[in-house]
């Protein structure tokens, strides 16, 4: 997801997206721990998306 797409979302939508991404990250970490994760790079992608959402949220709060 791109930052420009995230900037168009409302604060409530960003919070929901952040919650969804954190849940996905938890699931991916669990799969990685038991060696069932097909694409380990997915972990990096989800972490970056979380960082993007948090950055946009902090921009809106300023």
Order of alpha helices (4+ residues) and beta strands (2+ residues): alpha-alpha-alpha
